[in-house]
Amino acid sequence: MDSTMIHVCLQTEGAPRGDDHELGERWVCGCGDNFVYREGFNRAGYVCVEWWPAPAIPRPRRSMRRGLLFGQRKG
């Protein structure tokens, strides 16, 4: 998603409102896009604190031993 676009989900009912959020707080909208509340530069070039698009936080995979069909390799 281009950072200069306004995301529609930030205008919906479930979107966070106001300035009472902590820096680094994350929010995932209904469509699956991730946002983080942080300091950045707006379109005019001024520093502002607002919701910015962010990549999803990776989750560690489950143990690989359970996922193997024939067991671990030996050798």
Jmol script that loads the backbone (N, CA, C; Angstrom):
load data "model"
ATOM      1  N   MET A   1       0.835  -1.174   0.000  1.00  0.00           N
ATOM      2  CA  MET A   1       0.000   0.000   0.000  1.00  0.00           C
ATOM      3  C   MET A   1       0.882   1.240   0.000  1.00  0.00           C
ATOM      4  N   ASP A   2       0.565   2.175  -0.845  1.00  0.00           N
ATOM      5  CA  ASP A   2       1.314   3.421  -0.939  1.00  0.00           C
ATOM      6  C   ASP A   2       1.069   4.265   0.307  1.00  0.00           C
ATOM      7  N   SER A   3       2.131   4.803   0.894  1.00  0.00           N
ATOM      8  CA  SER A   3       1.988   5.553   2.149  1.00  0.00           C
ATOM      9  C   SER A   3       1.311   6.900   1.957  1.00  0.00           C
ATOM     10  N   THR A   4       1.165   7.364   0.720  1.00  0.00           N
ATOM     11  CA  THR A   4       0.508   8.651   0.498  1.00  0.00           C
ATOM     12  C   THR A   4      -1.003   8.508   0.345  1.00  0.00           C
ATOM     13  N   MET A   5      -1.517   7.273   0.305  1.00  0.00           N
ATOM     14  CA  MET A   5      -2.953   7.055   0.162  1.00  0.00           C
ATOM     15  C   MET A   5      -3.636   7.051   1.526  1.00  0.00           C
ATOM     16  N   ILE A   6      -4.866   7.496   1.570  1.00  0.00           N
ATOM     17  CA  ILE A   6      -5.654   7.452   2.795  1.00  0.00           C
ATOM     18  C   ILE A   6      -6.384   6.115   2.817  1.00  0.00           C
ATOM     19  N   HIS A   7      -6.194   5.352   3.854  1.00  0.00           N
ATOM     20  CA  HIS A   7      -6.812   4.033   3.950  1.00  0.00           C
ATOM     21  C   HIS A   7      -8.255   4.192   4.426  1.00  0.00           C
ATOM     22  N   VAL A   8      -9.189   3.593   3.721  1.00  0.00           N
ATOM     23  CA  VAL A   8     -10.607   3.739   4.014  1.00  0.00           C
ATOM     24  C   VAL A   8     -10.952   3.171   5.383  1.00  0.00           C
ATOM     25  N   CYS A   9     -10.291   2.106   5.803  1.00  0.00           N
ATOM     26  CA  CYS A   9     -10.623   1.477   7.086  1.00  0.00           C
ATOM     27  C   CYS A   9     -10.374   2.405   8.280  1.00  0.00           C
ATOM     28  N   LEU A  10      -9.521   3.409   8.120  1.00  0.00           N
ATOM     29  CA  LEU A  10      -9.294   4.357   9.216  1.00  0.00           C
ATOM     30  C   LEU A  10     -10.491   5.267   9.427  1.00  0.00           C
ATOM     31  N   GLN A  11     -11.453   5.253   8.513  1.00  0.00           N
ATOM     32  CA  GLN A  11     -12.647   6.080   8.630  1.00  0.00           C
ATOM     33  C   GLN A  11     -13.868   5.288   9.118  1.00  0.00           C
ATOM     34  N   THR A  12     -13.733   3.998   9.366  1.00  0.00           N
ATOM     35  CA  THR A  12     -14.861   3.151   9.764  1.00  0.00           C
ATOM     36  C   THR A  12     -15.105   3.229  11.264  1.00  0.00           C
ATOM     37  N   GLU A  13     -16.169   2.568  11.726  1.00  0.00           N
ATOM     38  CA  GLU A  13     -16.553   2.602  13.143  1.00  0.00           C
ATOM     39  C   GLU A  13     -15.519   1.958  14.060  1.00  0.00           C
ATOM     40  N   GLY A  14     -14.907   0.866  13.635  1.00  0.00           N
ATOM     41  CA  GLY A  14     -13.970   0.143  14.488  1.00  0.00           C
ATOM     42  C   GLY A  14     -12.583   0.749  14.562  1.00  0.00           C
ATOM     43  N   ALA A  15     -12.342   1.789  13.799  1.00  0.00           N
ATOM     44  CA  ALA A  15     -11.006   2.400  13.759  1.00  0.00           C
ATOM     45  C   ALA A  15     -10.721   3.153  15.056  1.00  0.00           C
ATOM     46  N   PRO A  16      -9.463   3.184  15.488  1.00  0.00           N
ATOM     47  CA  PRO A  16      -9.107   3.932  16.702  1.00  0.00           C
ATOM     48  C   PRO A  16      -9.277   5.434  16.488  1.00  0.00           C
ATOM     49  N   ARG A  17      -9.721   6.112  17.510  1.00  0.00           N
ATOM     50  CA  ARG A  17      -9.977   7.561  17.440  1.00  0.00           C
ATOM     51  C   ARG A  17      -9.182   8.286  18.533  1.00  0.00           C
ATOM     52  N   GLY A  18      -8.972   9.554  18.330  1.00  0.00           N
ATOM     53  CA  GLY A  18      -8.338  10.390  19.345  1.00  0.00           C
ATOM     54  C   GLY A  18      -6.831  10.232  19.388  1.00  0.00           C
ATOM     55  N   ASP A  19      -6.231  10.964  20.307  1.00  0.00           N
ATOM     56  CA  ASP A  19      -4.776  10.968  20.446  1.00  0.00           C
ATOM     57  C   ASP A  19      -4.311  10.281  21.719  1.00  0.00           C
ATOM     58  N   ASP A  20      -5.143   9.459  22.330  1.00  0.00           N
ATOM     59  CA  ASP A  20      -4.783   8.828  23.601  1.00  0.00           C
ATOM     60  C   ASP A  20      -4.142   7.455  23.387  1.00  0.00           C
ATOM     61  N   HIS A  21      -3.343   7.306  22.337  1.00  0.00           N
ATOM     62  CA  HIS A  21      -2.671   6.047  22.041  1.00  0.00           C
ATOM     63  C   HIS A  21      -1.197   6.173  22.353  1.00  0.00           C
ATOM     64  N   GLU A  22      -0.563   5.047  22.692  1.00  0.00           N
ATOM     65  CA  GLU A  22       0.866   5.037  22.973  1.00  0.00           C
ATOM     66  C   GLU A  22       1.633   4.880  21.667  1.00  0.00           C
ATOM     67  N   LEU A  23       2.827   5.453  21.602  1.00  0.00           N
ATOM     68  CA  LEU A  23       3.670   5.277  20.428  1.00  0.00           C
ATOM     69  C   LEU A  23       4.028   3.800  20.306  1.00  0.00           C
ATOM     70  N   GLY A  24       3.946   3.274  19.122  1.00  0.00           N
ATOM     71  CA  GLY A  24       4.243   1.875  18.884  1.00  0.00           C
ATOM     72  C   GLY A  24       3.039   0.954  18.986  1.00  0.00           C
ATOM     73  N   GLU A  25       1.882   1.492  19.363  1.00  0.00           N
ATOM     74  CA  GLU A  25       0.669   0.676  19.465  1.00  0.00           C
ATOM     75  C   GLU A  25       0.260   0.225  18.069  1.00  0.00           C
ATOM     76  N   ARG A  26      -0.202  -1.021  17.949  1.00  0.00           N
ATOM     77  CA  ARG A  26      -0.587  -1.570  16.650  1.00  0.00           C
ATOM     78  C   ARG A  26      -2.077  -1.775  16.573  1.00  0.00           C
ATOM     79  N   TRP A  27      -2.606  -1.736  15.325  1.00  0.00           N
ATOM     80  CA  TRP A  27      -4.020  -1.986  15.068  1.00  0.00           C
ATOM     81  C   TRP A  27      -4.140  -2.707  13.738  1.00  0.00           C
ATOM     82  N   VAL A  28      -4.974  -3.748  13.687  1.00  0.00           N
ATOM     83  CA  VAL A  28      -5.231  -4.490  12.459  1.00  0.00           C
ATOM     84  C   VAL A  28      -6.681  -4.232  12.068  1.00  0.00           C
ATOM     85  N   CYS A  29      -6.903  -3.712  10.873  1.00  0.00           N
ATOM     86  CA  CYS A  29      -8.270  -3.412  10.437  1.00  0.00           C
ATOM     87  C   CYS A  29      -8.951  -4.679   9.923  1.00  0.00           C
ATOM     88  N   GLY A  30     -10.227  -4.559   9.628  1.00  0.00           N
ATOM     89  CA  GLY A  30     -11.020  -5.699   9.210  1.00  0.00           C
ATOM     90  C   GLY A  30     -10.540  -6.337   7.915  1.00  0.00           C
ATOM     91  N   CYS A  31      -9.919  -5.571   7.036  1.00  0.00           N
ATOM     92  CA  CYS A  31      -9.455  -6.133   5.762  1.00  0.00           C
ATOM     93  C   CYS A  31      -8.109  -6.820   5.891  1.00  0.00           C
ATOM     94  N   GLY A  32      -7.464  -6.715   7.078  1.00  0.00           N
ATOM     95  CA  GLY A  32      -6.202  -7.404   7.307  1.00  0.00           C
ATOM     96  C   GLY A  32      -4.971  -6.515   7.234  1.00  0.00           C
ATOM     97  N   ASP A  33      -5.126  -5.247   6.891  1.00  0.00           N
ATOM     98  CA  ASP A  33      -3.977  -4.344   6.855  1.00  0.00           C
ATOM     99  C   ASP A  33      -3.560  -3.977   8.278  1.00  0.00           C
ATOM    100  N   ASN A  34      -2.261  -3.809   8.482  1.00  0.00           N
ATOM    101  CA  ASN A  34      -1.699  -3.496   9.791  1.00  0.00           C
ATOM    102  C   ASN A  34      -1.272  -2.038   9.840  1.00  0.00           C
ATOM    103  N   PHE A  35      -1.472  -1.415  10.999  1.00  0.00           N
ATOM    104  CA  PHE A  35      -1.087  -0.032  11.210  1.00  0.00           C
ATOM    105  C   PHE A  35      -0.364   0.086  12.543  1.00  0.00           C
ATOM    106  N   VAL A  36       0.532   1.059  12.627  1.00  0.00           N
ATOM    107  CA  VAL A  36       1.233   1.354  13.876  1.00  0.00           C
ATOM    108  C   VAL A  36       1.122   2.852  14.128  1.00  0.00           C
ATOM    109  N   TYR A  37       0.920   3.215  15.406  1.00  0.00           N
ATOM    110  CA  TYR A  37       0.812   4.617  15.804  1.00  0.00           C
ATOM    111  C   TYR A  37       2.222   5.113  16.091  1.00  0.00           C
ATOM    112  N   ARG A  38       2.747   5.946  15.197  1.00  0.00           N
ATOM    113  CA  ARG A  38       4.131   6.393  15.333  1.00  0.00           C
ATOM    114  C   ARG A  38       4.297   7.790  14.745  1.00  0.00           C
ATOM    115  N   GLU A  39       5.487   8.326  14.933  1.00  0.00           N
ATOM    116  CA  GLU A  39       5.820   9.639  14.402  1.00  0.00           C
ATOM    117  C   GLU A  39       6.325   9.485  12.973  1.00  0.00           C
ATOM    118  N   GLY A  40       5.903  10.374  12.095  1.00  0.00           N
ATOM    119  CA  GLY A  40       6.338  10.333  10.701  1.00  0.00           C
ATOM    120  C   GLY A  40       6.076  11.664  10.032  1.00  0.00           C
ATOM    121  N   PHE A  41       6.395  11.735   8.758  1.00  0.00           N
ATOM    122  CA  PHE A  41       6.204  12.968   7.997  1.00  0.00           C
ATOM    123  C   PHE A  41       4.938  12.855   7.162  1.00  0.00           C
ATOM    124  N   ASN A  42       4.065  13.868   7.252  1.00  0.00           N
ATOM    125  CA  ASN A  42       2.839  13.862   6.449  1.00  0.00           C
ATOM    126  C   ASN A  42       3.143  14.366   5.043  1.00  0.00           C
ATOM    127  N   ARG A  43       2.113  14.500   4.221  1.00  0.00           N
ATOM    128  CA  ARG A  43       2.310  14.908   2.820  1.00  0.00           C
ATOM    129  C   ARG A  43       2.928  16.295   2.689  1.00  0.00           C
ATOM    130  N   ALA A  44       2.648  17.176   3.628  1.00  0.00           N
ATOM    131  CA  ALA A  44       3.188  18.535   3.582  1.00  0.00           C
ATOM    132  C   ALA A  44       4.630  18.606   4.071  1.00  0.00           C
ATOM    133  N   GLY A  45       5.143  17.512   4.634  1.00  0.00           N
ATOM    134  CA  GLY A  45       6.524  17.485   5.099  1.00  0.00           C
ATOM    135  C   GLY A  45       6.699  17.799   6.562  1.00  0.00           C
ATOM    136  N   TYR A  46       5.600  17.930   7.295  1.00  0.00           N
ATOM    137  CA  TYR A  46       5.678  18.219   8.729  1.00  0.00           C
ATOM    138  C   TYR A  46       5.649  16.923   9.533  1.00  0.00           C
ATOM    139  N   VAL A  47       6.300  16.952  10.670  1.00  0.00           N
ATOM    140  CA  VAL A  47       6.309  15.783  11.551  1.00  0.00           C
ATOM    141  C   VAL A  47       4.969  15.701  12.265  1.00  0.00           C
ATOM    142  N   CYS A  48       4.353  14.513  12.252  1.00  0.00           N
ATOM    143  CA  CYS A  48       3.088  14.312  12.938  1.00  0.00           C
ATOM    144  C   CYS A  48       3.062  12.895  13.515  1.00  0.00           C
ATOM    145  N   VAL A  49       2.229  12.701  14.522  1.00  0.00           N
ATOM    146  CA  VAL A  49       2.059  11.395  15.131  1.00  0.00           C
ATOM    147  C   VAL A  49       0.677  10.895  14.745  1.00  0.00           C
ATOM    148  N   GLU A  50       0.626   9.808  13.986  1.00  0.00           N
ATOM    149  CA  GLU A  50      -0.650   9.254  13.540  1.00  0.00           C
ATOM    150  C   GLU A  50      -0.474   7.787  13.163  1.00  0.00           C
ATOM    151  N   TRP A  51      -1.535   7.176  12.646  1.00  0.00           N
ATOM    152  CA  TRP A  51      -1.509   5.767  12.245  1.00  0.00           C
ATOM    153  C   TRP A  51      -0.864   5.642  10.877  1.00  0.00           C
ATOM    154  N   TRP A  52       0.172   4.792  10.781  1.00  0.00           N
ATOM    155  CA  TRP A  52       0.898   4.576   9.540  1.00  0.00           C
ATOM    156  C   TRP A  52       0.821   3.107   9.160  1.00  0.00           C
ATOM    157  N   PRO A  53       0.794   2.786   7.859  1.00  0.00           N
ATOM    158  CA  PRO A  53       0.813   1.373   7.439  1.00  0.00           C
ATOM    159  C   PRO A  53       2.096   0.702   7.902  1.00  0.00           C
ATOM    160  N   ALA A  54       1.987  -0.555   8.279  1.00  0.00           N
ATOM    161  CA  ALA A  54       3.141  -1.296   8.774  1.00  0.00           C
ATOM    162  C   ALA A  54       3.017  -2.757   8.348  1.00  0.00           C
ATOM    163  N   PRO A  55       4.145  -3.452   8.224  1.00  0.00           N
ATOM    164  CA  PRO A  55       4.075  -4.881   7.920  1.00  0.00           C
ATOM    165  C   PRO A  55       3.571  -5.657   9.128  1.00  0.00           C
ATOM    166  N   ALA A  56       3.021  -6.819   8.879  1.00  0.00           N
ATOM    167  CA  ALA A  56       2.527  -7.661   9.963  1.00  0.00           C
ATOM    168  C   ALA A  56       3.692  -8.193  10.784  1.00  0.00           C
ATOM    169  N   ILE A  57       3.452  -8.445  12.058  1.00  0.00           N
ATOM    170  CA  ILE A  57       4.474  -9.017  12.924  1.00  0.00           C
ATOM    171  C   ILE A  57       4.561 -10.507  12.632  1.00  0.00           C
ATOM    172  N   PRO A  58       5.750 -11.010  12.278  1.00  0.00           N
ATOM    173  CA  PRO A  58       5.860 -12.446  11.985  1.00  0.00           C
ATOM    174  C   PRO A  58       5.677 -13.272  13.254  1.00  0.00           C
ATOM    175  N   ARG A  59       4.994 -14.390  13.107  1.00  0.00           N
ATOM    176  CA  ARG A  59       4.805 -15.306  14.228  1.00  0.00           C
ATOM    177  C   ARG A  59       5.703 -16.511  14.025  1.00  0.00           C
ATOM    178  N   PRO A  60       6.335 -16.995  15.079  1.00  0.00           N
ATOM    179  CA  PRO A  60       7.215 -18.153  14.920  1.00  0.00           C
ATOM    180  C   PRO A  60       6.418 -19.396  14.508  1.00  0.00           C
ATOM    181  N   ARG A  61       7.043 -20.198  13.680  1.00  0.00           N
ATOM    182  CA  ARG A  61       6.392 -21.430  13.234  1.00  0.00           C
ATOM    183  C   ARG A  61       6.374 -22.445  14.362  1.00  0.00           C
ATOM    184  N   ARG A  62       5.460 -23.383  14.221  1.00  0.00           N
ATOM    185  CA  ARG A  62       5.421 -24.467  15.196  1.00  0.00           C
ATOM    186  C   ARG A  62       6.647 -25.352  15.022  1.00  0.00           C
ATOM    187  N   SER A  63       6.837 -26.260  15.914  1.00  0.00           N
ATOM    188  CA  SER A  63       7.977 -27.156  15.867  1.00  0.00           C
ATOM    189  C   SER A  63       8.007 -27.896  14.537  1.00  0.00           C
ATOM    190  N   MET A  64       9.158 -27.945  13.911  1.00  0.00           N
ATOM    191  CA  MET A  64       9.284 -28.605  12.615  1.00  0.00           C
ATOM    192  C   MET A  64       9.164 -30.128  12.745  1.00  0.00           C
ATOM    193  N   ARG A  65       9.430 -30.668  13.912  1.00  0.00           N
ATOM    194  CA  ARG A  65       9.382 -32.129  14.067  1.00  0.00           C
ATOM    195  C   ARG A  65       7.976 -32.663  13.826  1.00  0.00           C
ATOM    196  N   ARG A  66       6.973 -31.908  14.211  1.00  0.00           N
ATOM    197  CA  ARG A  66       5.597 -32.370  14.018  1.00  0.00           C
ATOM    198  C   ARG A  66       5.174 -32.296  12.553  1.00  0.00           C
ATOM    199  N   GLY A  67       5.752 -31.385  11.800  1.00  0.00           N
ATOM    200  CA  GLY A  67       5.333 -31.179  10.433  1.00  0.00           C
ATOM    201  C   GLY A  67       5.964 -32.128   9.433  1.00  0.00           C
ATOM    202  N   LEU A  68       6.989 -32.857   9.827  1.00  0.00           N
ATOM    203  CA  LEU A  68       7.665 -33.747   8.889  1.00  0.00           C
ATOM    204  C   LEU A  68       6.867 -35.027   8.698  1.00  0.00           C
ATOM    205  N   LEU A  69       6.796 -35.474   7.465  1.00  0.00           N
ATOM    206  CA  LEU A  69       6.033 -36.662   7.144  1.00  0.00           C
ATOM    207  C   LEU A  69       6.771 -37.935   7.527  1.00  0.00           C
ATOM    208  N   PHE A  70       8.055 -37.987   7.260  1.00  0.00           N
ATOM    209  CA  PHE A  70       8.835 -39.205   7.502  1.00  0.00           C
ATOM    210  C   PHE A  70       9.874 -39.057   8.611  1.00  0.00           C
ATOM    211  N   GLY A  71       9.853 -37.992   9.362  1.00  0.00           N
ATOM    212  CA  GLY A  71      10.825 -37.807  10.431  1.00  0.00           C
ATOM    213  C   GLY A  71      12.003 -36.968   9.962  1.00  0.00           C
ATOM    214  N   GLN A  72      12.949 -36.773  10.850  1.00  0.00           N
ATOM    215  CA  GLN A  72      14.102 -35.937  10.537  1.00  0.00           C
ATOM    216  C   GLN A  72      15.080 -36.657   9.640  1.00  0.00           C
ATOM    217  N   ARG A  73      15.886 -35.867   8.908  1.00  0.00           N
ATOM    218  CA  ARG A  73      16.936 -36.446   8.079  1.00  0.00           C
ATOM    219  C   ARG A  73      18.065 -36.919   8.959  1.00  0.00           C
ATOM    220  N   LYS A  74      18.740 -37.955   8.516  1.00  0.00           N
ATOM    221  CA  LYS A  74      19.908 -38.451   9.240  1.00  0.00           C
ATOM    222  C   LYS A  74      21.054 -38.552   8.244  1.00  0.00           C
ATOM    223  N   GLY A  75      22.199 -38.089   8.667  1.00  0.00           N
ATOM    224  CA  GLY A  75      23.319 -38.250   7.771  1.00  0.00           C
ATOM    225  C   GLY A  75      24.071 -37.061   7.604  1.00  0.00           C
TER     226      GLY A  75
END
end "model"
wireframe off; spacefill off
backbone 0.3
color backbone group
